[in-house]
Amino acid sequence: MIAVELVVVVAAILVGARLGGIAIGFAGGLGVLVLALLGVSPGAMPLDVISIIMSVIAAIAAMQVAGGMDYLVDLADRLLRRNPRHLTFLAPMVTYLMTFMAGTGHTAFSTLPVITEVAKENNIRPARPLSVAVVASQMAITASPISAAVVFFATAMEPRGVDYLQLLAVLVPSTFLACMATAAIMTGVDRLRGTGPLSTHPEYQRRWAAGEVSVVGRQDRELKPGARRSVLIFLVGLVAVMGYATAISDTVGLVAEPVMARDAAIIAFMLATAAVIVLACKVPTDAILGAPTFRAGMSASICVLGVAWLGTTFVSAHEEQIMAVAGDLLAAHPWTLAVVLACASALLYSQAATTKALMPTALAIGVAPLTAVASFAAVSALFVLPTYPTLLAAVQMDDTGTTRIGRFVFNHPFLVPGTLNIAIAVTLGFLIGSVVL
């Protein structure tokens, strides 16, 4: 029976992937319904994860409507244009930091057009900076102090003796250094192969001759009066979240009996941040509902609800069998947890959903805290199938034709840097974690 149920799970995920967008969540709910008809009791719904995502997205959308996102993109534009020779390093740095601050990779949408234009203006193939930048935006989710995946994982790790601060002390340097190392390696490979200059690419030459490539140049953005103020308020909210989480951690112990748990505190702080932005920047609340970040975030919430619920339903129904099969393997080869997480995230399309569905079982099997923390970066393998929104956006925005999805689906420019990034991050996670934990 377990084989039939596994087929249902995989089929639902594949249907969702084919339909794309919010339909991934719809298909997850359909899978739960089919499993229930087969006699499987539905698992716990990931309402805690979804609540965090929704509250963070509300604050970001308020900041976007206030003009804060335009202000951040303008800063990124200035930085990239002043240092075009280092675009392959600066592009992932920008997307990483924006995701780290916001807790969602959807912030990358705003910077991808800038990366593309700077690359074209300086005879750089956009495929390289775009690919490492998209991967970096996904990796940063596993280091962001307010991302749903990190918050849930921190809660799961606390009973194992790893608190919030220790977790970030491992995840932040390991993922960021992995992004920079990947950029360096891919730059070196391009130089050795002589594939860096845009002018040498055959497809670009064809499109340029046909007049299909445009060079827009720097766009002057008219910032709203409250743009800078909204960013400052959001940053204050982020610092408040980190400060509270630090104060209630066992390591610091400033607050022995906190009034609010970390999850509730993050939700309250982010909603409060959104309220302050609306008041201080005179943001029309109706406009927040139509903000691109809000729509993308709410779509992501439905996707997490469906696929995480589907994954939890299947795993919880067969936890004993999974523990019996996987326990010895993980004990002998701890690194295989990273492989399992990477494969699962490639199908579930969400770091939070993968963490929610698999990490509790992995910890129940007896996976060592160091192994769990070091392998956590592998939940960012959303680049394997070329269907993730930011990946598709990068392909569509590159009118030079260098960022393409091949005939065999998996031969796309995001796979190698993404896989390399995760491998380096997991390795660094083991090294740094052995010192910190």
N, C-alpha and C positions, 0 to 999 in steps of 0.2 A: 504493500500500500504506500510505503514511503516513496517508492519510485514514481508512482502516479502523482502523488502530491508534489514532488519535486518538478515533474513535468508541468504541472499547473502553474507553479511559481515562475519557472523559466519562461513559459509561454506568455504569462501575463506581462512579465518584464519586457519581453521582445515585442509584444503588441504595443505596449506603451512607448517603447523606443521608436517603433515605426511611425506611430501617430505623432510623437514629439510633444514638447511643451507640457502644458498642464495635464494632457492626456496620460502622461506617465503615472500620475496620481490616480486618475480614473481607473486605469488598468489594474493598479494595485488593489483598489477597492473591489474590483471585479474578481480578482484572484482570491481575496479573502472570502468573498461570497461563495465561490466555487469550493474552496476548502471546507467551509462550513457545511455545505451540502454533502460533502464527503465524510462528515462526522468530526471534523477538526474544530476544536474550540478556538475562537479568535483570541489572539494574544492581546497584551496591553497596548492601547493606542498611544502613540508618542506625543501626547498633549503637552508635556513639559518642554520638549524640544521645539514644538511648533509655537508655543507661547513666547519663547525667547526669540525665535526668528521674527515673529510678527511685531514684537515690541521694538526690536532693533531696527527693523525695516521702517516702522512708523517714524522713528527719530531721523533716520537717513532721508526718508521721503520729505519730511518737513524741512530738513536742511537743503535738499535739492530745490524745492519750490522757493525757498528763500534766496537761492542763488549760490549757496555754498559749494555745490558740486562744480558749478562753472568756475568759481574761484580756484578750487583745487586743480581743475583741469588747466586753467590758465597758468598756474604755477608750474605744473608738469610740462606744459608747452614751452615755457621759457627755459626750463632746465634742459630739456632735450635738444632744443635748437641751439643753445649755447655750447653744447658738448656733443655734436653729432657723431664724432669719431668713436665715442663710447656708447653709442645707442644700444647695442646689444646687452650692455651691462646696466645702463640707466633705465631702460624700458621695464625689465623685470623688477628692478628696485622700486620704481614708481608704482607699478600694479601691486606689488607685495605690500608696500607701506599703506596704500589706500585700502586694500582688503584687510590688513592687520588692524587698521583703525576702525573700519566700518563693520567688520564681522561678516561681510558678504562679498563674494566675488563679482557681483553684478556691477560694482563700481568700475570694473575694467572696461565696460562698454564705452565709457566716456573718453578713455585715453587711447583706445585702439586707433581711431582715425588720426590722432596726432602722431602716433608712432609710425603709421603708414606714410603720412605725408613727409615727415622728417627723413624717413628712409629713402623715399623717391627723390627728394631734393638733393641728397648726398650720395647718390649712386650706390645705395645699399639695398640688397634684396630684402623686401619687407618680411619675407617668410621667416627669417631667422629671429629678428627682434620680436615679431609678433608671436612666434611659437613659444619662445622662452618667457615672454610676458604673460601669455595666457596661462601657461603652466604655473608660473609664480603666483598668479592671482588665486589659483586653486590650492597651492601649497600653503599659502598664508592663512587659509581657513583653519588649519590645524595648529596655528600659533596665536590666533587672535584671542585676546582675553574676553571678548564678548560674543564669540561665535557659539552657536548652539552645540556644535560638536565638541568643542573644548570644554564648555561648561558641564555638559552631561558626562564627559569622560573624567573631568576633575571630581565630580560627585561620586563616580564609580570607583575612583582610585583612592579616595580618602580613607576608606576602611582598610586598605592595603598599605597604609603608611606613607602615601605620596600626597602631599597637599597641593593646593592651587599654585603656590609660588614655585615649588620644586618642579611642577609640571611645566610651567612656562619657562623656567630656567633651562630646561632641556629642549623644549620644542622650538622656542624662538631662535636660538643660535643655530640649531641643527638644520632647520628648514631654510633660514635666510642664507646661511653659508652654502647650502646645497644649491640654491638658486644661482648664487654668484659663481660657484664652481662649474655648474652646468653651462652658464653663459661663456665662461672661459674656455671650456672644452669644445663647445660647438663653434666658437670663434676660431680656435686653433684648427679644427677640422676643416672649416671653410677656407682658411688661408692655405692649408696644405693641398687642398683639392683645387684651389683657385676658383671657387664658386661664389665668392663674396660680392663682387661688383654686379650691380643690377644690369648694366649695359651688355653683359655677356650672356644673359639668359635668352634663349631662343623665343620663348613665348612672349617675353616682354618686347623683344625686337619686333615681332609680328604685330602686337597690339599697338606699339608706338607708331609703326608705319601706317596702321589703319586708323590712327587718331582715337584709339579707345582708352588711352591713358591720360589722366588729367593731373596737373600739378597746381594745387590750390594756393599754397603758400600760407603764411601765418594769418589766422583769422582774429581780428580784434573783437573781443567779447565785451559787451556792455554789461557790467556787473550791477546787480540790484543793490540798493542801499544797505540791505541787511545781510549781504553775502558773507563778508568777513565775520560779522557778529555771529551768524549761525554756525560757522565752523568753530569759532571759539567756544560757543555754548556746548556744541557737541563734544569737543575735546575735554571740556570741564566735566561733562557727564561720563566720558570714558575714564578719566582720572578718578572720578568719584567711585565708579564701579570697581576699579582696581584697588583703590584705597580701602573700600569696605571689605572686599574679598581678602585683602592682606590683613586687615585688622582682626577678622574672625578666624584666620587660619591658625592651625595648631602650632605652627612654627613661631609666629609672632605672638599670638595669644593676647592681644590688647583687649578683645571683647570675649570674655569667657562664655557668656550665655547670650548670643545674638538674638535680637528680636526677629530678624528675618534671615531665612536661609539664603545662600548665594543665588540660587535660581530666582527666588522672589525678589531679591534685591536688584538683580540685573533688569528684570521686567519693570520694576517700579522706577528705577533710575532712568531707563530709556524712555518710558512713557512720560516721565516728568521732564526729561530733556526735550522731548517733542513739544510738550506744553509750553515750556519756556521759550523755545524757538518761535512758536506760533504767536506768543504774546509780545516778545521783544522785537521780532522782525515783521510783525503784522502780516502773517502768512494767511491767506484765505484757505480755510480748511477743506473746502470743496476741491481745490486744486491739488491737494495732497492725494486724494483718491485717484486722480488721473495721472499722477507722476509716474514716469517710466520705472523708477526704482520700486515704487509701491506695487505696481502691477506685476513686475518680475518677482518681487518678494512674496506676494500673496500666491502667485503661481507656484513658487518653490515650496511654500507651506503645504499646499495641496499635494504636491509631488511627494514630499516627505511623509505626509499623513498616509498616503496610499502605499508606497513602497516599503516604508519602515514597518507599518502595521502588517503588511504581507510577510516581510522577512521575520518579524518577531513571532507571528502566528506559526510559521513553519518550524522555526528553530525551537520555540518553547514546546511544541508538540513532540519533538524528537530529540530533546536535550540529552537524554540518557544515552541514546545510540550515538549521537554526535560526540559526546564526551568519551565514550568507550573507544571510538575509532580514532579521534583526534588527540586524545590525551597523551598516548605514548609517542606519537609522531612529534607533537609540540615539545614534549619533554626532551626528546633526542635531538631535535632540530628546531630550536626556538625561532629562527629566522623565517620558518615557513608560515608563521602567523602573518607576516607582512605580505606574503604571496596571497594568502587567503583573503586578507582585507583588500588588497589591490584588485583581485578578481571580482570580489563582491561589489566594490564601489564602481567598477566599470559597468556593472549592470544596474545598480541601484541609483546611479546618477546623483548621489548626495553623500557628503562626508557625514552629516548628522544622521542620515538614515542608516548608513553602514555601521556607524558607531553604536547606534541604538540597537540595531538588530544583532550584531555579532559580539561586541566587546563584553557584555555581561556573561555570555556563555563562555567566552575565552577565559575570563577571570574565574568563572566557576570551575572550569577544567583544572585550574591550578597554574595557569601561566604566570610566570614570575613578573612582579611589577616592572622591572627593568625591561623585560621583553615587550610587555604591553605598551609602555611609554615609547620605547624606541621604534616600535612597529606602527605606531599611530599615524605617522605621516603617510603611510600607504593607503589610507582611506581617501586620498586625493587623486586616485587614478581615474579621474573622470574624463581623461583625454584619450583613453584607449579606443573607444568608438567615436568616430567624428560626428557626433550628434549633439554635443553639449552646446548651449546657446552662445557662450563667449567664443568657443572654437569656431562655430559656424559664422559668427559675426566677423571674426578675423579673416576668414576665407572670403566673405562677401565684400569686405572693405578694401581688400587688396586688388585693385584693378590692373595690376601688372601681370597677374597670372602666376606669380611665384609661390603663392600660398594656395595649394590645390589638394584636393582629396583624390587619390589615385583610383584606378579601376578596381583594385582589389580591396577597397575599403580601408584596410589597415595601413596602407602605404601613404601616410600623410605626414606633414612636417612636425606634428606635435608628439608623435609616438616616441621617437628616440630621446629628445630632451626630457620628456615627461618621465620615461622609465629611468633614465639616468638620474634625474632629480630625486626620485623616490629612493633609488638605491643608495645614493650618497647621503640623503637625509636619514635613512634608517641606520646606516653605518655610523654616522656622526651621533645619532641618538644613543646607540649602544656605548660609544666612547664617552660622550658627555654625561650620559646617565650613570655610568659606572662611578663617576666622580661626585655628581650632585645627589643622587638618590642613596 
